[in-house]
Amino acid sequence: HNVTVFHGNHHNKEGEEYLSPRIRVIRFSAATQADRKILGYEASLSFSFAEKVIAQLKSGPKPDVIETQEYNGIGYYLFLRKLLGEDLLRTIPVIVTAHAPSFVYLEYNHVPVFRFPEFWICEMEKFSLAAADLVISPTHYLVQEIARLSDAGAFGYHQLFNPYSSPGIEPQGPIKRHQYAVFGKMSPLKGTLQLLKKADELWNAGKEFTITWIGGHDLYLHTEETTIGHLVRKKYSKHIRESRLILKGNLPPKDWTSQLSSCHAVIIPSLVDNQPYTVIEAMAAGKVVVASMSGGQREFVDHGINGMLFDWHKDGDFERVFSATDALNDDQLRAMGRSAAEKTKMFDPQLYYEKKLRLIDEAIAKAKRPPTVFPFIRAQSPASDTEDKRAAIPALQNAEIDGSGELTVVVPYYNMGAYLDDCLQSILASKYHPLKIVIVDDGSTEKESRQKLQDWEARPEITVIRKENGGLSSARNAGAATVTSPYLAFLDPDDMVDPSYFFRAIAVLKQYQNVGFVGCWVQYFGASKNIWAAHNPEFPYLLFHNTLNSSALIYKTACFKAAGHNDPEFLYGMEDYDSVINMVKNGYHGVVLPEPLYSYRVRKDSMARAFTTVKQLYLYKLLSTKHQDLFKKYSSALTNLLNANGPGFLHDNPTFASPVFARTPYGREFWALKLKGVVRKFPFLKRILLKLKSMLKN
């Protein structure tokens, strides 16, 4: 097989090399990409990965399959590009091999998972698992934890142990009785704190044994604001001084193998684990493993035969199993160790290869059939009062992309004559046809603006509706009421669209039965040149902040008429935000094309510039009252989002840290993020900065 490996890293220099004639490595760095200003680091890495893969598809041979991890959502934008119409990816299956999802592991490491960008990283991971053509999990245990903590429901997967091959470690001399090794980095999720608490109790009760800890101990504990190693050395200094607890830190294989080969047993105290190689390597070395039930190890450690298992959730279970292990004589330990080494043959790479190849062949066959249902994380059930209206929607799927489904673009208009030419010309330049334009004149008073309308009204594809001034919501609703075409779009008269936007959006609407509207990223122009990265609108984040600019969405007309009307009660704005919430609430989901296909003019006299904090607070109150059933349903998540990030209206991009806590130079989080960036580039500074922090704190 020819294999190309994409390696994204903060420090990488762009380039590629061959590790062998068949193995190529392409290195890239999100830190050098232009999207780094648009997206936070993890999201930018995912975006860059998708760009690199697509670039290779354009220049090289088409691969049979693409594989990615769910960790940090690295495949998120690749899945979006594939699902939203990237032809080069359309028939290539993308596989996710589950590894260590942040929404599971951060929880166990006591990291605030509702803080940005952590919250959005978890959302990207959940979407990747839902969107994959095939999910492989090394263990059933990991999938159970994913289902428990993802709040996204069950998904299909295949269990396939990761491969392992080792000649094992020959025992070196006699077993050193009552001397235990812990093999793995120190962290809360690895059960470090629980094990040391139990060991402390046993030592204080007079039990004689030693623990040698092999593994790094510089993980930062957010709750304690220090490293776990510093905490352990401080809390258990007596046992360290008296050599009951020996912290070896990271060791090269030649050093840790000698430690393992002679110890009484190896303790693996994890609170969560996938398929820990620490367990497999210890078993391959012929050692008895004393492991927790909280991990995939329980699927290959047979209690009392090739290892010992205990349950942290059962009072006294660790003490009971530890005492039983401590009482085993040398012959029993060696016999159990031989069984352990034999058991590791189940991870034979050849067996793994054969099973995985069969799964890949199945995925390739399945990928030839394009999906008709988009994989939303939390699909909403339609409200009963709109079910009769939804019944008409599947029939719209029959419209072909060759032009049999007409699009109507509604332009709400009030004294915007200076900008109308640019707007209408961008619509008429669209690659999608047939289309027609309905301009709703909301009582324009300027002579020039009224004349501009008359100039355009003669065009056969343009209809002008004139009404008394009633505001933006009224104008949009009036225009939508006249639409009989299958597809509907809105565009404000001072904005523009890319020629490909309508064509690509409607292709998505035709493919997916459960997609009711499509948006895209926003390119600002005029007083700003920035790009705003919009995101698929899903609860609970959609209740915290609008994920997309709703001024240029493309809808299935039946969906908009069922639930998308603009509420005129929103006098100061956010009527389109309310519309999006109402549509998603009723099961008419939306997606976002991750490209700036919509140009938003930033004007000094625009409605948005007059959008004061007082108005926003009033509108958010109106919004929460109108949708109180949703706010009640997601109250826990919303409370945590608000506590972790501050008010939603102050934040418009969840891939970056909250501006409330991170972007003000007067807040400690601002400087903490700055220092974290420095440490990421220069890791050796970590210990120095933490020591300085401790001195300042004292």
SVG drawing of the C-alpha trace seen along z (x, -y; Angstrom):
<svg xmlns="http://www.w3.org/2000/svg" viewBox="-51 -63 70 85">
<polyline fill="none" stroke="black" stroke-width="0.4" points="0.0,0.0 1.1,-3.6 0.5,-5.7 0.6,-9.5 0.7,-10.9 -0.4,-14.5 1.3,-15.9 0.1,-19.2 2.0,-20.8 2.5,-24.3 6.3,-24.1 6.2,-22.5 7.8,-23.9 5.9,-23.2 7.3,-20.3 7.3,-16.6 9.6,-13.7 9.6,-9.9 10.3,-7.6 10.3,-4.7 9.4,-4.3 5.8,-3.8 5.4,-6.1 5.3,-9.9 4.9,-12.5 3.5,-15.9 4.1,-18.4 2.1,-21.6 1.6,-24.3 -1.7,-26.0 0.4,-28.8 1.4,-30.1 -2.0,-29.9 -4.1,-32.9 -7.1,-31.2 -5.2,-31.5 -6.7,-35.0 -10.2,-33.6 -10.1,-30.5 -8.5,-29.5 -5.6,-27.2 -7.3,-23.8 -10.0,-24.8 -7.3,-26.3 -5.3,-23.1 -8.5,-21.2 -9.1,-23.7 -5.5,-23.5 -5.6,-19.7 -8.7,-19.7 -7.0,-22.2 -3.8,-20.1 -5.7,-16.9 -7.8,-18.6 -4.6,-20.1 -3.1,-16.6 -6.2,-15.2 -6.0,-17.9 -2.3,-17.2 -1.9,-13.5 -3.6,-10.1 -7.0,-9.6 -6.7,-7.5 -9.0,-4.6 -9.6,-5.9 -8.8,-8.8 -8.4,-8.1 -8.3,-10.7 -8.7,-10.8 -11.6,-12.4 -9.2,-14.0 -9.3,-17.8 -11.7,-17.6 -8.9,-17.4 -11.2,-15.9 -14.0,-18.4 -13.5,-20.7 -12.6,-17.7 -16.1,-16.2 -17.8,-19.5 -16.1,-19.9 -17.0,-16.3 -20.6,-16.6 -21.2,-20.0 -20.2,-19.2 -16.4,-19.0 -16.3,-16.7 -12.8,-15.4 -14.0,-14.0 -17.5,-12.9 -16.8,-9.2 -13.8,-8.7 -14.7,-7.2 -13.3,-9.1 -12.7,-6.8 -12.4,-7.9 -10.4,-5.8 -11.5,-6.8 -8.5,-7.7 -9.0,-10.1 -11.9,-12.5 -11.5,-15.7 -15.1,-15.8 -14.4,-12.6 -10.8,-13.1 -11.0,-16.8 -13.9,-15.9 -11.8,-13.4 -8.8,-15.9 -11.1,-18.5 -10.7,-21.0 -13.7,-23.3 -15.3,-21.8 -17.7,-24.7 -14.9,-27.3 -14.0,-28.4 -12.3,-27.1 -12.6,-23.7 -16.3,-23.6 -16.1,-24.0 -13.3,-21.5 -15.6,-19.0 -18.4,-19.9 -16.0,-19.3 -15.1,-15.9 -18.8,-14.9 -19.5,-16.0 -16.6,-14.0 -17.8,-10.9 -21.3,-11.5 -20.1,-12.3 -17.6,-9.5 -18.2,-6.9 -16.8,-4.3 -16.0,-4.6 -13.4,-2.2 -12.9,-2.1 -10.2,0.0 -12.5,0.9 -16.2,1.0 -15.5,-0.8 -14.5,-4.0 -17.7,-4.0 -19.7,-3.6 -17.9,-6.7 -18.5,-8.6 -22.2,-7.8 -22.4,-8.8 -20.7,-12.2 -21.4,-13.3 -25.2,-14.1 -25.4,-13.3 -26.9,-9.8 -25.7,-6.5 -23.7,-5.9 -22.5,-2.9 -19.0,-1.6 -16.7,1.4 -14.5,2.6 -10.9,3.4 -8.0,3.5 -5.0,1.5 -2.0,3.6 0.9,4.4 4.0,6.5 6.9,7.0 9.4,9.8 8.7,9.1 11.1,8.6 13.1,11.4 12.9,11.4 16.1,10.1 16.8,11.8 14.4,12.5 11.1,10.7 11.5,7.8 8.6,8.6 6.2,5.8 7.9,3.4 5.3,2.0 5.7,0.0 3.1,-2.5 3.6,-2.8 2.1,-6.0 2.0,-9.7 0.6,-11.4 -2.8,-13.0 -6.2,-12.9 -7.7,-10.8 -5.0,-8.2 -6.2,-7.8 -3.0,-9.3 -4.8,-11.1 -7.0,-8.1 -4.1,-5.7 -1.9,-7.9 -4.7,-8.5 -5.2,-4.8 -1.5,-4.1 -1.2,-6.8 -3.9,-5.2 -2.2,-1.8 1.2,-3.2 -0.1,-5.0 -1.8,-1.7 1.6,0.0 1.5,1.8 5.1,2.1 5.4,1.7 7.0,-0.8 5.7,-2.5 8.0,-3.5 6.2,-5.9 7.5,-5.8 6.1,-8.6 5.9,-12.4 4.5,-14.5 4.4,-18.0 0.7,-18.0 -0.9,-21.3 -3.8,-21.0 -6.2,-23.8 -8.1,-23.4 -4.9,-23.6 -3.1,-26.1 0.1,-24.0 1.5,-20.8 0.4,-17.4 4.1,-16.6 4.4,-19.7 1.2,-18.8 2.3,-15.2 5.8,-16.1 4.2,-18.6 1.4,-16.4 3.4,-13.1 6.8,-14.5 7.1,-12.2 6.7,-9.0 9.1,-10.4 11.7,-11.1 11.3,-7.6 11.5,-6.1 8.1,-4.5 7.2,-6.7 9.8,-7.1 9.1,-9.5 11.3,-8.5 9.7,-10.8 10.1,-10.0 12.5,-7.2 13.9,-5.7 12.8,-2.1 16.2,-0.6 15.7,-2.0 12.0,-1.4 12.2,2.2 14.6,3.1 12.2,1.5 9.3,3.5 11.1,6.9 11.8,7.2 8.9,5.5 6.2,7.5 3.4,6.1 2.5,3.1 -0.4,0.9 -2.6,-0.9 -5.0,-3.0 -6.8,-4.8 -10.2,-6.5 -10.6,-6.3 -8.6,-4.6 -9.0,-3.5 -6.6,-0.6 -3.7,-1.5 -0.3,-0.3 1.1,-0.6 -1.1,2.5 -0.2,4.4 3.6,3.6 3.6,4.8 1.7,8.0 4.1,8.6 6.9,8.3 5.3,11.2 4.2,9.0 1.0,9.2 -1.0,6.0 -3.3,4.6 -5.6,2.5 -8.8,0.6 -12.0,1.6 -12.3,-1.9 -10.9,-1.3 -10.6,1.0 -8.1,3.1 -11.1,4.9 -11.7,6.4 -8.4,8.3 -7.3,8.6 -8.9,11.8 -9.1,11.3 -7.0,13.9 -5.7,15.5 -3.5,13.1 -3.9,10.0 -6.0,8.5 -8.9,6.0 -10.4,3.7 -13.3,1.3 -12.9,-2.3 -16.7,-2.5 -16.8,0.2 -15.7,-0.7 -12.7,1.3 -12.2,3.1 -8.8,1.7 -7.5,2.6 -9.0,6.2 -7.4,6.7 -4.1,5.1 -3.8,7.4 -4.6,10.4 -1.9,9.5 0.6,8.7 0.0,12.2 0.9,14.1 4.1,16.1 6.8,16.0 5.5,19.1 2.0,17.7 3.3,14.3 5.4,16.0 2.5,18.3 0.1,15.4 2.8,13.4 3.2,16.1 -0.5,16.1 -0.4,12.3 2.4,12.5 0.4,15.1 -2.7,13.0 -0.9,10.1 -0.8,12.3 -4.4,11.2 -3.0,7.8 -1.0,9.4 -0.6,6.7 -1.5,9.3 -4.9,10.0 -5.5,6.2 -4.5,5.7 -6.9,8.4 -9.9,7.1 -9.3,3.5 -8.9,4.2 -12.3,5.8 -13.8,2.8 -12.2,0.5 -13.6,2.4 -17.1,2.2 -16.6,-1.6 -15.5,-2.0 -18.6,-0.3 -20.8,-2.3 -19.2,-5.7 -20.5,-5.2 -24.0,-6.0 -24.2,-9.7 -26.0,-10.3 -29.4,-11.9 -29.5,-12.8 -27.0,-15.3 -25.4,-14.1 -26.3,-16.8 -25.1,-16.4 -28.4,-17.0 -31.2,-16.6 -34.4,-18.3 -37.7,-16.7 -40.3,-18.7 -43.1,-20.3 -46.5,-18.6 -48.1,-21.7 -45.8,-21.8 -45.8,-18.1 -48.4,-18.7 -46.2,-21.4 -43.1,-19.1 -45.0,-16.5 -44.5,-18.7 -40.7,-19.0 -39.4,-15.6 -41.1,-16.3 -38.7,-19.2 -35.8,-16.7 -36.9,-15.8 -35.8,-19.1 -32.6,-18.6 -29.6,-20.8 -29.9,-21.5 -32.3,-24.3 -35.8,-22.8 -36.0,-24.2 -36.4,-28.0 -34.9,-30.4 -36.5,-33.6 -34.2,-36.2 -36.1,-38.7 -34.3,-42.1 -35.9,-44.3 -35.3,-47.9 -35.4,-51.2 -33.5,-54.3 -30.6,-52.2 -30.3,-53.4 -26.5,-54.1 -25.8,-50.3 -28.6,-48.6 -26.6,-48.2 -23.8,-46.2 -26.3,-44.0 -28.5,-43.1 -25.6,-42.7 -24.1,-40.1 -27.4,-38.2 -27.7,-38.2 -24.2,-37.0 -25.1,-33.8 -24.3,-30.4 -27.7,-29.2 -30.7,-29.6 -33.6,-30.1 -33.9,-32.8 -36.0,-35.9 -35.7,-38.9 -38.4,-40.4 -37.6,-43.8 -39.8,-45.0 -39.8,-48.8 -40.6,-49.4 -41.8,-53.0 -38.6,-54.6 -38.6,-58.4 -35.4,-59.4 -36.0,-60.5 -32.8,-58.9 -33.6,-55.6 -37.1,-55.5 -35.7,-56.4 -33.1,-53.6 -36.0,-51.1 -37.7,-52.4 -34.5,-51.9 -34.4,-48.2 -38.1,-47.5 -38.1,-47.1 -36.0,-43.9 -38.2,-40.8 -36.7,-38.8 -37.3,-41.6 -40.5,-42.4 -41.0,-45.4 -43.5,-45.3 -44.3,-48.7 -45.7,-48.9 -45.9,-51.3 -42.9,-51.4 -43.0,-48.6 -39.4,-47.7 -37.1,-45.0 -39.1,-42.1 -42.2,-43.3 -40.4,-43.8 -38.9,-40.3 -42.2,-38.6 -44.0,-40.5 -41.5,-39.4 -41.6,-35.8 -45.4,-35.7 -45.2,-36.1 -42.7,-33.3 -44.0,-30.1 -40.6,-28.8 -39.0,-25.8 -36.1,-27.9 -36.0,-31.3 -33.1,-33.6 -32.8,-37.0 -30.1,-39.6 -29.9,-43.1 -29.5,-45.7 -26.1,-46.9 -24.6,-43.4 -23.4,-41.0 -23.0,-37.3 -20.3,-35.2 -21.5,-33.8 -21.2,-30.2 -23.1,-30.7 -26.7,-30.0 -25.7,-27.1 -23.7,-25.3 -26.2,-26.0 -29.2,-24.6 -27.1,-21.5 -26.9,-20.9 -30.6,-21.6 -31.5,-19.1 -29.2,-16.4 -30.3,-16.4 -33.9,-15.8 -33.2,-17.2 -31.5,-20.5 -33.9,-23.5 -31.4,-26.3 -27.8,-27.0 -25.4,-29.8 -21.7,-30.6 -18.8,-32.6 -18.9,-36.3 -16.4,-38.6 -16.7,-42.2 -16.0,-45.1 -16.2,-48.8 -15.1,-49.9 -13.8,-46.4 -11.9,-43.7 -12.2,-40.9 -13.7,-37.4 -16.2,-36.0 -16.3,-32.2 -19.9,-31.1 -20.8,-27.6 -23.6,-25.1 -26.4,-26.3 -27.0,-23.8 -28.2,-23.9 -27.1,-24.7 -24.6,-27.2 -27.2,-28.7 -29.1,-29.9 -25.9,-31.5 -24.9,-33.3 -26.0,-33.3 -23.6,-31.1 -24.2,-32.6 -25.2,-35.9 -28.8,-35.3 -29.1,-38.1 -28.1,-35.9 -29.5,-32.5 -30.9,-30.2 -34.0,-28.2 -36.3,-25.5 -39.3,-27.8 -41.7,-25.3 -39.3,-25.2 -39.2,-29.0 -42.9,-29.3 -43.4,-26.6 -41.2,-28.2 -38.9,-31.0 -41.0,-34.2 -39.4,-37.3 -41.1,-38.4 -41.8,-42.2 -41.7,-42.3 -37.9,-42.4 -37.9,-46.1 -34.2,-46.7 -32.9,-43.7 -32.1,-40.0 -35.3,-39.0 -33.3,-36.8 -31.6,-35.2 -35.0,-34.5 -36.0,-33.0 -33.0,-30.6 -33.7,-29.5 -37.4,-28.8 -36.4,-26.8 -33.9,-24.6 -36.3,-24.2 -38.9,-22.8 -36.5,-20.4 -35.6,-22.5 -31.8,-22.4 -29.2,-24.6 -25.6,-24.1 -22.8,-26.5 -20.4,-26.4 -17.0,-27.1 -16.0,-29.7 -16.7,-33.5 -19.3,-33.5 -21.3,-36.4 -20.0,-40.0 -21.4,-42.2 -20.9,-45.9 -19.9,-47.6 -21.3,-51.2 -20.9,-53.9 -24.7,-54.6 -25.8,-51.0 -28.4,-49.5 -25.7,-47.3 -23.7,-50.3 -26.7,-51.6 -27.0,-48.2 -26.4,-49.2 -25.8,-46.9 -29.2,-48.0 -30.9,-47.0 -29.1,-43.6 -30.1,-42.9 -33.7,-43.8 -33.7,-41.5 -32.0,-38.6 -34.7,-38.8 -37.4,-38.8 -35.7,-35.8 -35.4,-33.8 -39.1,-34.5 -40.3,-33.5 -38.3,-30.3 -38.4,-29.6 -39.0,-25.9 -35.6,-25.6 -33.8,-27.7 -35.3,-25.5 -34.3,-22.3 -30.7,-23.5 -30.5,-25.5 -27.6,-23.5 -25.4,-23.9 -26.3,-27.6 -25.5,-28.3 -22.1,-26.7 -21.5,-28.5 -22.3,-31.9 -20.2,-31.2 -17.3,-30.0 -17.3,-32.7 -19.5,-35.7 -22.4,-37.1 -23.1,-35.6 -23.5,-38.9 -19.9,-39.7 -18.6,-36.6 -19.0,-35.7 -16.4,-32.9 -16.2,-29.9 -12.9,-28.7 -11.1,-31.5 -11.0,-32.1 -13.7,-34.4 -13.1,-38.1 -14.5,-38.6 -11.8,-36.6 -9.0,-36.5 -8.9,-39.6 -8.8,-42.4 -5.3,-43.2 -6.6,-43.9 -7.6,-40.2 -5.3,-37.5 -6.6,-35.1 -5.3,-37.5 -1.7,-37.1 -2.1,-33.4 -3.0,-32.9 0.0,-34.9 2.3,-32.9 0.8,-29.6 1.6,-30.6 5.2,-31.3 5.5,-28.0 4.0,-26.1 7.0,-27.5 9.6,-27.0 8.5,-24.1 11.6,-24.4 10.2,-27.6 7.2,-25.8 8.9,-24.9 10.6,-28.3 7.2,-30.1 5.4,-27.8 8.1,-28.4 7.9,-32.1 4.1,-31.9 4.4,-30.0 6.8,-32.7 4.4,-35.5 1.5,-33.6 3.4,-33.2"/>
</svg>
